[in-house]
Amino acid sequence: GVPVNSRVSSKIQQLLNTLKRPKRPPLKEFFVDDFEELLEVQQPDPNQPKPEGNQMNVLKGEPLGVVTNWPPSLLAALQRWGTTQPKAPCLTALDTTGKAIYTLTYGR
């Protein structure tokens, strides 16, 4: 006959129930097998806005000169040029009439 406090035993029971639960959810909750959906060809939405304006074309610039000490990659070339020529234009965006609207410059 030892008196038992029901509040303590309910807290202990709650703790035991918490410890019995799995710490991680089962894997099936993480992975969804949507392979069948990927095989279906999605049709474009008929309410999707249509593109407007003229199609843009790439302009070809002047040919590059042959240099023997070229960097091994484009990123290396940009890095070298950016450090030796700060504030020089890097990229220019043109509007439909051919006027420069944005110019991106190198920086240190």
C-alpha positions as CSV (number, residue, x, y, z in Angstrom):
1,G,0.0,0.0,0.0
2,V,2.2,2.9,-1.1
3,P,0.2,5.8,-2.3
4,V,0.9,6.6,-6.0
5,N,0.6,10.1,-7.4
6,S,-1.4,9.7,-10.6
7,R,0.2,12.9,-12.1
8,V,3.7,11.4,-11.9
9,S,2.6,8.0,-13.3
10,S,0.8,9.7,-16.2
11,K,3.9,11.7,-17.0
12,I,6.1,8.6,-16.8
13,Q,3.6,6.8,-19.1
14,Q,3.7,9.7,-21.6
15,L,7.5,9.6,-21.6
16,L,7.5,5.8,-22.2
17,N,5.0,6.2,-25.1
18,T,7.3,8.9,-26.5
19,L,10.3,6.7,-26.3
20,K,8.5,3.8,-27.9
21,R,7.7,5.8,-31.1
22,P,10.2,5.4,-34.0
23,K,12.7,8.2,-34.1
24,R,12.6,8.4,-37.9
25,P,9.5,8.1,-40.1
26,P,9.4,5.1,-42.4
27,L,11.2,5.5,-45.8
28,K,7.9,5.3,-47.7
29,E,7.0,8.7,-46.3
30,F,10.1,10.2,-47.8
31,F,10.0,8.7,-51.3
32,V,7.1,8.9,-53.7
33,D,7.3,6.7,-56.8
34,D,6.2,9.0,-59.6
35,F,7.8,7.1,-62.4
36,E,4.5,6.6,-64.1
37,E,3.8,10.3,-64.0
38,L,7.2,11.0,-65.6
39,L,6.4,8.8,-68.5
40,E,3.2,10.8,-69.4
41,V,3.8,13.7,-71.8
42,Q,2.5,16.8,-70.2
43,Q,0.3,18.9,-72.4
44,P,0.9,22.7,-72.4
45,D,-1.6,24.7,-70.5
46,P,-4.0,26.4,-73.0
47,N,-4.3,29.4,-70.7
48,Q,-0.6,29.9,-70.6
49,P,0.4,33.3,-72.0
50,K,1.9,33.2,-75.5
51,P,5.3,34.9,-76.2
52,E,5.2,38.3,-77.8
53,G,7.6,40.2,-79.9
54,N,10.2,39.3,-82.4
55,Q,12.5,36.3,-81.9
56,M,16.0,37.3,-80.8
57,N,19.1,36.2,-82.7
58,V,22.7,35.9,-81.6
59,L,25.0,38.5,-83.1
60,K,28.5,37.3,-84.1
61,G,31.3,39.5,-82.9
62,E,34.8,40.0,-84.2
63,P,36.9,36.8,-84.4
64,L,39.3,36.1,-81.5
65,G,43.0,36.5,-82.2
66,V,45.3,33.5,-81.8
67,V,47.2,33.9,-78.5
68,T,49.6,31.3,-77.2
69,N,49.1,32.0,-73.4
70,W,45.3,31.6,-73.3
71,P,43.9,30.5,-69.9
72,P,42.7,26.8,-69.7
73,S,39.0,27.7,-69.2
74,L,36.5,30.5,-69.7
75,L,36.3,31.1,-66.0
76,A,40.0,31.4,-65.7
77,A,40.0,33.9,-68.7
78,L,37.3,36.0,-67.0
79,Q,39.2,36.0,-63.8
80,R,42.4,37.1,-65.4
81,W,40.7,39.8,-67.5
82,G,38.7,41.0,-64.6
83,T,41.8,41.5,-62.4
84,T,43.9,43.1,-65.1
85,Q,41.1,45.3,-66.6
86,P,38.8,46.5,-63.7
87,K,35.8,48.5,-64.7
88,A,36.1,47.3,-68.3
89,P,32.8,46.3,-70.0
90,C,32.2,42.5,-69.7
91,L,28.7,42.1,-71.2
92,T,26.4,44.4,-73.0
93,A,22.6,43.8,-73.6
94,L,21.0,45.5,-76.6
95,D,17.4,46.5,-77.2
96,T,15.5,45.7,-80.4
97,T,16.9,48.6,-82.2
98,G,20.5,47.6,-81.4
99,K,21.2,50.3,-78.8
100,A,23.0,49.3,-75.6
101,I,20.7,49.3,-72.7
102,Y,22.7,47.4,-70.0
103,T,26.4,47.0,-69.6
104,L,28.0,44.7,-67.0
105,T,31.5,45.6,-66.0
106,Y,34.2,43.7,-64.3
107,G,35.2,44.6,-60.7
108,R,38.0,43.8,-58.3
